[in-house]
Amino acid sequence: MNTAVLIIVMIAVAYLLGSISSAILVCRLKGLPDPRSKGSKNPGATNVLRIGGVWAAALVFFFDMLKGALPAYGAYLLGIHGIWLGVIAISACLGHMFPLFFDFKGGKGVATALGAMAPISYMAVSLMGTWLLVVLLTRYSSLAAIVTCLLAPLYTLWFDDRFTLPVTMLSALIIWRHKDNIRRLFNGEESKMFRRKKNG
């Protein structure tokens, strides 16, 4: 297959995979409320954690990562490199953010982006470790996502600098998607992921 045609096909496949909303499907299967109508109204793992618990959120997180990892890693195996890997990964995230199958109302794309970056050596451990550390320290899921995306290009530069440009493109998209969260963080209005229990 011609390289240009292959790239176009992979962009389309990535978008369609991204458009499969794990949060909405898991909530339907478990008889939970539509995540677009409850909590933060964001169809992502964090909101599903609030309305459905740990296991439902874990399923959403896993499948959201998978739909980012499959097209990105598949494109790499098919010989697509450089900026086009970033475009394919971004297409998966755009599918998650604006899903064709769910009225174009999607999530922030964090887990999908993490999945797209994860096949890079040691990236999954670094990204997940950073996200978890910031969440434990601050209890803000959005801040954890923003910090992780800011550091992702630096991790890539260290582990495998061939992918620095596509990872930077992907990180910029996720940070842009969090612009409302950034405003709320500055104004002290952002909701925390969980609250610490008071003693006694």
Salt bridges, closest charged atoms under 4 A:
ASP34 OD2 - ARG36 NH2 2.76
ASP64 OD1 - LYS67 NZ 3.35
ASP64 OD1 - HIS96 ND1 3.97
ASP160 OD2 - ARG162 NH2 2.75
GLU189 OE1 - ARG183 NH1 3.89
GLU190 OE1 - ARG184 NE 2.76
